[in-house]
Amino acid sequence: MIETSNLAKYYGDLVAVDGVSFKVEPGQVLGFLGPNGAGKSTTMKMIAGFLAPTSGTAKVCGHDVVEAPLEAKRMLGYLPEGAPSYGEMTARHFLEFVADVRGLAGARRAQRIEEVIERLHLHKVLEQSIETLSKGFKRRVGLAQALVHDPAVLILDEPTDGLDPNQKFEVRSLINNLAKDKTIVVSTHILEEVQAVCSRAVIIARGKILADATPAELESRSRYHQAVSLTTSNVPAARDALSRVADVAAIEFDAHTHRLTAIPKPGRQIFVPINDALKAQGIAFSELQLESGRMDEVFRTITHGDLGEDVPEGARA
C-alpha cells in the first residue's frame, strides 16, 4: 500500500531525510516515531506528494508519487501537522470544497460528506467558521477532509499533538476503528501514541531509520522487560528480600512513587520467586506488577546522541 525506497530530501547541506526505505501492508497502522526534527514530517510530505524527493522513490498503492501524482493522491488521505485549513470557511463549506476538489459529485458526494460528518461527530459545529473551533474540533474537521473520498491509505502527521487527554482518546479511538479497512501511517513524537494505536513502529532520527518492529518487540529490548515492580510500606525489608532472589540483576527505587523495581538477569523470569520471597517473609505489598518493558528507555537507547532537548512526551525519566 505504501513503499519507499532510498527516499531522501536535502536542503542545501542539510540532510532532512537520508535514504529511508520501508513498506506498509494492508491493514497495518505504522507509527513513524522520532524526536522533533528527525525527518518525520518531511517523509510524510514526500509520500503525500507535497514535497518532491531529492532522490529515491515513494509509491502509494503502486503509483509513484512523482511519476503518477494524481493517481497516488486519489488513493491517499492526508492530515498535515496542525490540521491546516481555510479558517474563514465553515466546517460544512470546507468539507464541500474538499469533496469538489476530490472530484466527488451527485449522490456519492452528498453521501460521503454526510458519512464523515457522522463519523467525526461534527453536526453541532457545521455552520461555525473553522477559526472559531477548538483544537479538538479543528482536528476532527481535518480528519474528515482526509476521509471524505474514502481513501485506501491515510497519512496522519502528529494527529493528537496539542490535544487534551479526552481529545487524544477520541482521535485514537477513531484511528483504531479506521484501521479495520485502511492502511494508516501515524507520524508522532508521543510514545504512548505508538502503544495505543500502532501495530508496527519505525524509529527515525537524523533522517535515518534506526529501528522497525512491533511495539511489543521494541519493549522486549528494554532492560525492564520482565522486570517486577511493587509498592510497599516496608521498603528496606522488601529490598532485602528482592536482593536474595538469585536471578535479580539490579534493584531500583523511585522516591516519587515509592516503587521498587527488580530487573532480571537476561532471559530469566523472576515474578514467581519474588512473590514467594515476599510472602515467605510476611512483607505486605499493595501492588506487584510484571513489566513488558519501557518504550521510553528503548527510545533513548536507540536514538542515543540524537535526542538533545527533544525528548518525546512521556519519555522523561
N, C-alpha and C positions, 0 to 999 in steps of 0.2 A: 504493500500500500504506500509506503514511503521508503525511498532508498537514496542514500547519499554516498558518494564515492570521492574521497580525497577533496572534500569541499573546503575551499579556502577563501578568505577575504582579507585583503591588505589595504591599509590607508597610508600610503607612503611607506615609511619604515615600520609603522605599527602593524603587527600581525594580530588581527582580531579573532580569526578562525584559522586553524592550522591543520589541514588535512583530515577533516572529520569524515568518518565513514561509519554508517550503521543502517540497519533495516528495521522497519516496524511492520509486523504481520497483522492480518485482520483480527480485530477484537482486542488487541493489546492497548493498554494505557502506558505509554512510555513517559517516565519522569526524566526531564532533562535538568539535571541538578548541578549547581555550581555557585561559587561566590559572585558577588556583584563584579561586573567587568570580565567575567570568564569567557564570554563569547556566546552565551545562550541566546539572547535576543537577536544577535546578528545571524546566527544559524537559522533561527525561526523565520526571520525576514527573507533569507535566501530561499528557503523551502517554499515560502508563501509567494515568491516572485516579486517581493517588494524591493529587494536588493539583488543586483546581479553579482554572481560569484566572480572572484578574480581568477580562480581555476577550479577544476573539479566539476562534478555534476550533482544535481538533485532531481529526483523523479517522484511524481505523485501519481499513483495508480498507473505506472508505466509511462507517463508523459513527462518528458524533460521540461523543466520549468523555464529554460531559456529557449529551446528549440520549438516547443509547443506550449507557450504560456497560457493561452486561453483554455486549451483542453485541460491543463493541470489545474488551473484556478476553478474550473467548473466542478471539479471533484473535491474542492477544498473549502472549508470554512475557517476563517482566521479571526482570532480575537487578539489584537495587538496589546502590548503592555499599557495599562491605564485606560483601556476601553475608549479610545478617541472616537468622537462623533461630531455631528453638527449641533452645537448647543442650542441654537435658536429654533431648531425643529422640535415638534412634539415627538414623543416616542412613537406614536402611530405613523406620523408623516415620515419619520426616519425609516421605519420598517417597510413602508410602502415604497420609499425611494430605493432602498437596497433591493427589494423584490423586483423593481423595474430594471435596475442595473443588472441583476442576475438573469433577466430575460423571462421572468415568470409572467404569465398572462391568464386572463379569464378566470375560470373556476379554480384552477390549480393555484393561482396567485392568491385568491381570497382564502382558500383552504390552508395554504402554508402559513400565511400571516396569522390566521386565527389559531392555528396549532401552536405556533411559537409563543403567541400571547398567552395561551392557556398553560403551556408547559412552564413558562417563566413567571407566571402569576403577575402579569403586567396590567390587568384590566383597570386598576384604580389610578394608574399614572399615564394612561394612554394619551390624554389631552394636555398633559403638562409638557413644558419645554424641557429638554434634556438637561440644560444647565441648572435647572431648579431641583433636580433629583438628588437623592442621597447617593453616596458612593455605591451602596449595595444595589440600588435600582439602576444606576448607570451601568454597572457590571452586568446586570440581568439583560438590559437592552443590548449591550454589546454581544452577549451570548446569543440573544435572539437573532440579531442580524447575521451572526456566523452560521446559524442553523436554518435560516429561512428557506434556503434552496435544497435542504435535506442532503448535505454532502456526505460522502463516504468517509472523509478524513477531516479531523478537527485539529487545528494548531492553536493552543491556548497559551499565551505568554503572560506569566505571572497573574493567573486569573483571580487569586484571592488576596493579592498584595494590598495592604491598606484597609482591608475589611475587618469589621469587628468579629468576635468569635461566632456569633449567631449567623452572620452573613457568610462567613467561611464555611460553616456547616452546610448551609443551604447550597452553596456553589459546589461543594464537594459531593453532596448527595446527588446533585444534577449530573455531575461528571460520571459518577458510578452508574447512574441509570442510562446515560448515553452510551456507555461502554458496551452495552449489550449488543448494539448493532453498528458501532462505528469504531474506527481506529483513531486514537487520540494521542497527541503529544502535548504534555504539560511542561512548560518551562517554569522553573521555580528556584528560589534560594531558600525556601522554607522546608526544613527536613521533615516535619510532620505531614506535609502535603504528600510526599512520596509514600509514606506508610499508610496514609488514608485512602489514596485513590489509585496508586500505580501498581501494575503487575510486573514492571521492569524499570530499572533506573540506570541512566547513563550519567556518570560524574565527569564534568568538564572543568578545566582550569587552564588559564593562559591559552585558551583556544584549542586545547588538545583533550581528547577523551582519555581519561585515566582509569575508568572502570565501567563495566557493563554487566549487570547482574540483576537478579530479583532482589527486592528489599530483604527477604529472608537470607539470601546468600550473602548480602552485604553485612547484615547483622551478625552472621556467623563468623565474620572476620574480626569481630570485636573481641578484645581481651575479656569483656564482660559476658561473652557467650557462655551460657550455662552457669553463670555466677549466681550466688544466692544472697538475697538481701533480706534483712529483718529489722524490725523495730522492737526495742525492748527498753524497760526502765532500768535494767541491770546491765549496763554496757560492759563494765570490767569483767564480770563473770562470763558474759556471752562471748566477749573477745577471747578470753582464755579457753572456753570450750571450742570455739572455731579453730584456734591455733593448734589444737590437739588432733584435729581431723587430718589424716595423713595426706589426702590429695588436695588440700588447700594450699595454694601457692602464695597468696597475699590477702591481707585484710585491710579494708579501708573504712574510715568513719567519717560521715558527713555531719559536722557540728550543727548545721542549719536544720536538718531533718531528723537528726538523731538516729540515722540508719547505719547499720553495719553491713558491709558487703564483702562476702568471701569470694575470691577469684580462684577458680580451679586450675590445677596443672593441666597442660594441653591434653585434650581428649578424655579428661576424667569427669565423672558425674559425682557431685557432692551433696545434692539435695537431701537424699535419704540419710547419709551419715550425719549430716548437720542436724537434721530433725531429731535423729536418735540421740545425738550427743546432748542437745538442749534438754530433751525430755529426761534423759538419764540423770542430769544434774539439777533438775527441777527449776530450770530457768524459764520464766514466763515471757512470752512474746506476743505482740498484737498482730503481727503480720510476718509471713515467711513466703518469699516470692522467688521463683526461678526466672532469671532474666534470659531473654532471647538474644540480647546484645544491644549495644547503644549506637545508633546511627550517627550521632554527633561525634563520637570518638572515632568511628570508622572514617567519617568525612575528613576530620582533621588529619588522620594518619595518611589518607590517600592524597590529600591536597597540601601536605606539609610544605611550607615555604611559599604557598600561593595565596594563602588566606589574607595576610596582612590584617587590616582592620575590618574586612568584610566577612565577619563571621555570620553564618546564616541564623535566622530566627530559630530559637530552640536549641542552638548549638553551643551556647556559652556555658562553661562549667560552673 
